[in-house]
Amino acid sequence: MAEDLRRSGWLLKWTNYLKGYQKRWFVLQNGVLSYYRNQSEVALTCRGTISLHGAFIHTLDSSTFVISNGTQSFHIKATNESERNFWVTALELAKARAIERDEYDEDIDDDDEDEYRSSELMQEELTYFVR
């Protein structure tokens, strides 16, 4: 399975109608986008996260994009179209890897269950022959 890449950088996040867009430090890792007020806050406390698994990522204009997963939405603005494209591509890749990782985990769980059933069957057969 491909290694998950970590991305980080400054973007503007819509906070509310009073404050509008605020500069935030974003970290993309393991299929989750997290944000902080600044870089030094990363070691202390996260201000918010959004899982990319099942999320929709779409662009609004040359610098703005939205990430929505059904329960929450992040409205984000980059400094220019190039930066927006960089982030949208990284987010889509992270989303695909998160889905791939979940499917891989499900396959492993299924394999474990098959091995468990197989060992149960062997135990039953062994018990039968011992009687």
N, C-alpha and C positions, 0 to 999 in steps of 0.2 A: 504494500500500500504506500502511496506517495506521502512524503513527510509534509506536515502542515507548516505553512509559512506564517511568519509573524510580520504584520505591517503596523506602522504607527505614524502619526502626524497630526498637525493642526488642521481643523476644519471648523466651520461655523454650524452650530446646531440651533434650530428654532426652539426657543424656550417657552415664550408666551407672548401675548399681545403687548404687554407693557415693556418687556425687555427685547423682544424680537430675536434676532440671531445673535448668539454669543459664541465667542471663540472657545473651543474645547479641544483637549488632547484625546485623540482616538487611538485605540489599540484593537487590532483585529487578530484573533488567535483562536485556534480550535473551533472554528465555526461560530464564534461569538464576537460581536462588536461591542466594545466597552468604551465609555468616555469618562473623562476626568476634567477638573477645572484647569489643571496644569500637569506637567510631567512629574513633578515631585510628589503629586498626590497618588501616583500609580502604586506606590508601596504602602499607602495608607488606606484609602477608601475610594471605591468606585461610585460614580454618580448615577450610572445606569448602564444596562446591557440590553442587547437584543440578539436572540438566537437567529441564525440565518437559515437553519433547517426549516424548510417550508415557507420561507420569507419571499416576498416579491420585492424586487429592486427595479425601480424605473426612474428615468430621467425626466425632469420637468422643463429644463432649459439648458443653456450651455454650461451652467455651473451648479445647478441644483439637482439633487436626486432624493428619492424617498425610499426608505426601507420599511416594509410593513409585514408583520407575521400573523396578523389576525387579532392579536391582543394589544399590540402597541405599534406605533409608527415613529420613525425618526425622520425629520425633514432636515437635510444637510446641504450646505452650500460650500463648494470648493472655491479657490481663488480664480480658477479659470477652467476652460473646457478640458485641457490636457490633464490637469489634476483630477477633475471629475471622472474622466475616462479611466485614469489609473486606479482610482478607488472603486469604481463600479466593476471593473474587470477583476480586481482583487477580491471583492465581495462575492461576485458570481463564482469565482474559482473556489473560494472558501465554502460557499454554500454547496457546491458540487462535491467537495471533499467531505463535508459533514454528512451529506446523504450517503456517500460511498462508505464512510466509516460506520454509519448506523446499519447499513445493509451487511457489511462485513461482520459487525458484532452480532447481528441476528443469525447469520450463517454459522458463526462459532457457537452461539447458543443452541441452534438446531443440532449441530454436530455433537455438542455435549449431551443433549437430550437423547440423541441416538445411541451414544456410547453408554449412557446410563441405562437405557432400555435394554441394550445388548447385555450389559453386566447383570441386570436384573434377571433376564432370561437365562443366562448362564448359571446364576445362583439357583434359580428354580430347578433347572435340569440337574445340577449337582445335588440339590436336596432330594430330588426324586431318586437318583441312583444310589444315594447313601441309605435310603430307607430300605 
